[in-house]
Amino acid sequence: MLARSRHRAGTIDTAIICGVLASAIALGVNARADDARAKEELAATGRLRFGVVSAPKADVFFVTDADGKVRGVTADLGSELARTLAVAVEFVVAHNSGEITDGLEKGVIDAAFLPVDDERRKRVDFGPAYVEFESTCLVLGSSAFRTVSDLDRAGVRVGGEANTTTFRAVTRTLKVATVVSIRSVGEAVSMLRDGQIDAFALGRDALVPYQREIPGSRLLDGYFHRSSIAIAVPKNRPAALAYARSFIEGAKSGGMVRGIFDKAGLAATAVAPAQ
């Protein structure tokens, strides 16, 4: 009886082992097929066309183009994504995130990082965020404004990058002040210096380098909105979205995002939690 029970146990163990091996083989085949589909959707041209936004100072979102090479957090993450796909990366450099959204929607950009808002969700598919942020304003030291709510007065000119999440939030929030659409960060900072606008709205962390460059300038207390910056792909590319989601979550949990932040001098910036 005992021998028979043992024989049955052995048979069951063998069956389990065979089942596990078969499942592992199937999973491996499926994973390779999924990766192949993702590569077709993310790099149909043989390259990963990755959108980035240019600014004079690189930070957690913007990049700089020094000596013909794009540098910054989003560029580093885009390069790593291309490496996992075993393809070259081709950076598509834009003046603002609105242009990147347009490129994704038209299919001329394969992937990018974008600040998340409801308007963009209608046009692109978002994966996980790698960082969270809030938007405020930079003002000159001579300004009487202390909080973002102080800005909503007749005659006040608040600049924001055209067709961006922050610009839409400022437009919704300010009912009396004039909101000025500006193409790029560099133009906006110049306009603030020259007195053509009274405040410039952008992510708080992104404004810090410009605050340092303009003596006496200040970041206002309060914020227009809080959001996150997440990986985005064109609509109706499910394999691409799944691959991008897995890549970002792995980059966060494995310490890659933390390392890229530290390399960029953003040691105080927190990595977004797992999603």
N, C-alpha and C positions, 0 to 999 in steps of 0.2 A: 504494500500500500504506500509505504513511504517512498520506495523507489519510483513508483508510478507518479506520485505527486511531484517528485523531483524532476522526472522526465517532462511532466507537463510544464513545470516552472521553467525548465530549460527551453522548451519549445516556445513558451510565451516570451522568454527573454530574447530568443533568436528572432522571433517575429517582430518584437519591439525594435531590436537593433536594425533589422532590415527595413522596417518602416521609417525609422529615423534617417537611415542612410538615403532611402528613396526620397524622403522629404527634403533632405539637405541638397541632393542632386537637383531635385525639381526647383528648389528655391534658388540654387545657383544659376540654373538655366534661366529662370524667370528674372533674376536680378540682372543677368547679362542682357537679356532682351529689353528690360526696362532701361538699362543704361544706354543701349543702342538707340532706343526710341528717344530718350532724352537728348542724346547727342544730335540726332536728326533735327529735333525741334530747337535746340539751343545753338547749333552750329551748322545750319544747313549749307552755308557758303564755304564750310571748311575752316572758318574762324569764328570765335565768339566775339560778336560786335557788342561791346559793353559801353553803355552810356555813362559819362561822368560830367560834372558841372565844374567849370573853371572859375577860379577867383584868385586875387593877388596873394592870398594867404590860404594855405591848405589847413583843413581842420577835420573834424569828425565826418564831414560830408563833402566839402569842396576839395578840389585838387589844384595844384599848380603845374605849369608846364615849363620846367626848367631844362634848358639845353635840348629841347625837343622831346624830352621824356616826361610823361605824365606821372605825377607823384602825389601820394596822399592815401588816406585810409581806404576810400572806395576803389582806388586804382589797385591797391595791394590785394583787396578781397576779390576784385574782378580777375586779377592775374591768377590767383589761387584757384578760382572756379574754373578757369580755362585749363589750368594744369591738370585738374582732376578729370577733365574731359579729354585730355591729351590732344588739345588743339592750341593754336596761337590765339592770343587776344588782340583784338583791334579796338582801340579806344575811340569812341565817338564823343568829341568834346563839344559841350553846349554852353551857352551863356547862363541858363537857368534851368530849373527842374521842369518848368512848363515845356521847354523844347524837348527834353528827354521823354516826357509823357507823350508828346506828339510822335516822336520817333518810334516808341514802343507800339503805339496804336497803329502806325502805318507799317510796322514790320521791318523797318530799316535798322532797328536796334533789337538785339536778342535778349538782353537783360540789363538791369541797372538797379541802383538803390534810389528810392524816392521817399520823401516825407509822405506819410499816409493821411488821406482825408477821403470823405465820402464821394467827392467829385471824381477823384482819380480811380476809386474802386469801380466806377462805371466804365472805365476805359482800359484798365490793365488789371492783371491778377497779382495780388500780393502774397508773398510768403512771409516768414517770420522777420521780426525786427532785430537789428543788431544793437540799436541804441535808442534811448528815449530823450526827448528834448522839450523845451518850452521856448516860445517866441516873446521877445520884448523889443525895446528900442534903445538905440544909441543916440545920445544928444551931446551937444557941446557943453563945455563947462560953464558958459555964460547963460545957459538955458535955465528958466525958472521951473521947468517940469521936473517932478519927482517920481510920479507913477504913470503907468500907461493910461489910466483914466483921466489924468490931467490934460492929455492931448486933445480931447474931444471938444475943441473950441473953434469958433469961426476964425478963419484966417490962418490956422495952423496947417502946415504941409507935412505930411508923413509919407516918406518914400518906402516902397517895397518892391521886390523883384516881381516882374510881370508873370501872371499865370502860375503863381506858386501857392502852396498851402498857407504860408504866412500872409501873403497878399490877400487871399480870400478871407482869412480870419480877421485881418485889420479892417477890411472893407465891411465885414459884418458888424464889427464892434464899434467903429467910429461912425457916428451919425451926422456930425456937424463938421468936423475937420475934413480937409481935402486930402485924399489918398492919391499919391503920385505913382504911376506905374513906371518902373525903371528896368532896363534890360539886364543889367549885371551888377554884381556887388561892387566892382571897381568904380563904375559910374556913380553908384549911390553914395559911396564914401566920398568921392570928389565933390558931389553936390552938397553933402552935409558940410564939408570943410568950407565950401564957398558960400554957404548960407542960402543955397537954392531950395533946400528943404530944412525943416526944423528938427526932424528925427528920422532915423532909418530903422525899419523893422526887419528882424532876422532872428534866427535861433540864438539864444543867450550865449552858448559856448562859441558859436561862430563869430559873434561880435567882439569877443575878448581881445583877439589880436589887434583889431582896429582901435579899440579903446586905448590900448597901450601906445599906439602910434600917434594918437591925437591928444596932446597934453591937456589935462583937466576934463576930458570927456567922461561921461558917466553912462552906466546902464540903468534904465529905469526899473523901479520896483514893480512887481506884478507881472502879468503876462497876458497875451492875447489868446493863446491856446496852448495846450499840451498835446503832443503827439509822439510818433516814433518814426524812425527811418528804417524801411524794410526793403528786402529784395523784391523786384517786380519783373514780370515777364508779360509778353503780349497775351491777350485773351485767347482761349481755346487751344492752349498748348499744355495739356494735363501732365504729360511726361516731364516737360521742362519745369513746370511748377513743382512737381513732386521732387525732382532732383535738386532744385534750388532750395526747397524747404529742408531737405536732408543735409545739404551742404552747410547752410547757415547754422542749423542747430548743432551740427558737429563742430563747426568752427567756434561756436560759443562754448560748448561743453569741453572741447579739447584744449582751450586756451589760446587758439589762434587769434581771435578777435582781441582778447586782452593784450597779447603780444604786439599786435599791430597798433593798438591805441598807445601802448607804452613807447613804441618806436617813434610814434608821431608826437611825443611829448604830451600825451593826454592821460597821464597817470591818474588824474582825479576824476576822469569820466568813467561812469559805470557801464558795464556791458548789460544789454537788455536781458531780462530773465528768460528762461526757456518757455516756449509756447507749444 
